[in-house]
Amino acid sequence: MEQLASDGDAPAHPHQERFAALAIGAIGVVFGDIGTSPLYSLKESFIGHHKLALDPAHIYGVLSLIFWTMTSIVTIKYVALILRADNKGEGGSLALLALITRKMGDTRWRVAITMTGVIATALFYGDAIITPAISVLSAVEGLTTVQAGFTPLVLPVTVAILVALFAIQARGTAAVGKLFGPVMLVYFAVIAVLGIRGIIAAPEILWALNPWYAIKFFTLDPGLAFLALGSVVLAVTGAEALYADMGHFGRRAIMVSWLYVAFPCLMLNYLGQSALILRNPAMIENPFFLMAPDWARLPLVILATMATVIASQAVISGAFSVSQQAVQLGFLPRLRILHTSAKAAGQIYIPLVNWGLLVMVVLLALGFRSSSNLASAYGIAVTGTMFITACMLGVLTFAVWKWNKLLAGLVTGIFLLIDGAYFASNITKIPDGGWFPLLVAAVAFVLLTTWSRGRRLVLDRLQEGAMPIALFIRSAAQTATRVKGTAVFLTSTPDSIPPALLHNLKHNKVLHERIVLLTVAIEPVPHVRGAECRSMEPLGDGFFRVVLHYGFMDEVDVPVALAAIQECGAPFRPMETSYFLARQTLLPSSRPGMAIWREKLFAWMVRNAESAMEFFKLPTNRVVELGSQLEI
């Protein structure tokens, strides 16, 4: 995308229009979460679980911290540095993990690096549950600034909006997505205007941009300043979206949208809110909405609610994308993935993830009941992910980008110190609700690692009794009766005969004229195209070994891929091709591998996984499943 936007050979106008569309789209999708942070972040810094005095020293100090936090973490760390770490144009924790492991190869640090990427992914699920709840709830709470009698309606309206939001996911977001950019542009313009009105009333607030006020805050009250970091960091929630959505919009579009639209508008609003409470400390109850005149508050509530729905939509779509990547990279079992757009490959819908998120989000809203209570739970997952990203940045600068060691150490150390301080401050919120995202992340981590470890154990057990291909062809294949047609045996171990083939020969005592041993390999890149997407090797006597290569964001369609292969003697005809699958019934045992409870969990995940037939897009009337039992 970046190349497209800067290509000087083509006419200027089409490229300008294309880049403008990308930039507006980025404003709608990428900055929805961070754009709605002014609804609660400044307020929570003063009236959260560690209250601050509403005097000029603390107001200037908190505002200065917000400005320099956004500058250091978002502008420098993510926009200037992390966005350069693209995996074939894609970003996100798993994409970064795949990039690092691919570049570094097999090293002693591979397991540790993989675990950090998995932890970041697990923390994302905790964030994906809290973001819709706190965003929508904080917007709907604006009704109480219109009229106090609306207070009993806040929770029911919030739940209704959340249910409606998740209910429309199955229809896709292509049509609604076209409105995201324009709506968020209007939203950013409105909050900027409101901020300017506040600044005009108290222009002295601009002095807070001086970092001295942040330093003075720590010297004045170091304990409370440290605890305040847990609320200040709410101003940058959603920063990970800049990196995760890079594949959709490109680095340049995200950079321009942040520097020229999102960042200035957000800071104007924070300045305006701070000016308001500087003049009238009582306004800290809800400064975002109280900045607006009485006649504009209801329209502002509606606009803010639309913005929070957009922010929630971006997180939900991100959960779908991360889950798909986790499936492809072998950290989750096969899930039912539906494509909601014929044009955009990234527009997917995963029913299990969608309804699971809805249940958790609604329970969260009903359990915590207010955005202030939810703010105590919010932040720890975000800061944990940021800290892990800083660790991965260190690996990038040292091992992948090969920077000067002094410079790499200095940059990594600075961001580890900043992110570590914010994470440490958020740890203090664990008793007040911070336990929730950690609990979600722990469950997600157990599921991700159990599936990954279980798959390796199954492959090891299958290898123990596997027969070499050459030996099988020399013995059984030359004496068995051959029947017409093609048999495709899916196997994850391309160097040995799959169990389904052995069972078929044992029970049916026949072999097809053409036998294809097919392996689907997911590569640590987003997409695989052209000649690299398949490899074929003739093994003799009508046997062929075929490996189909896909990226971790590609859709797997085995029949379509086979139809493009012409090197296996003859084209693959759908009505003459049968697909044989092995279905193992897993039996937990005391053999070394995993704890019994994890083996039982893995067996449960296998039973509830999407069938290979649907996942690989195999024709329903041409599939034969052969079962067996396997101890792990």
Secondary structure by P-SEA (a helix, b strand, c coil): cccccccccccaaaaaaaaaaaaaaaaacccccccccccccccccccccbbbbccaaaaaaaaaaaaaaaacccccccccccccccccccccaaaaaaaaaaaaccccaaaaaaaaaaaaaaaaaaaaaaaaaaaaaaaaacccccccccccaaaaaaaaaaaaaaaaccccaaaaaaaaaaaaaaaaaaaaaaaaaaaaacccccccccaaaaaaaaaacaaaaaaacccccccccaaaaaaaacccccaaaaaaaaacccaaaaaaaaaaaaaaaaaccccccccccccccccaaaaaaaaaaaaaaaaaaaaaaaaaaaaaaaaaacccccccccccccccccccccaaaaaaaaaaaaaaaaaaccaaaaaaaccaaaaaaaaaaaaaaaaaacccccccaaaaaaaaaaaaaaaaaaaaaacccccccaaaaaaaaaaaaaaaaaaaaaaaaaaaaaaaccccaaaaaaccccccccccbbbbbbbcccccccaaaaaaaacccccccbbbbbbbbbcccccccccccbbbbbccccbbbbbbbbcccbbbbaaaaaaaccccccccccccbbbbbbbbbccccccccccaaaaaaaaaaaaaccccccccccccccbbbbbbcccc
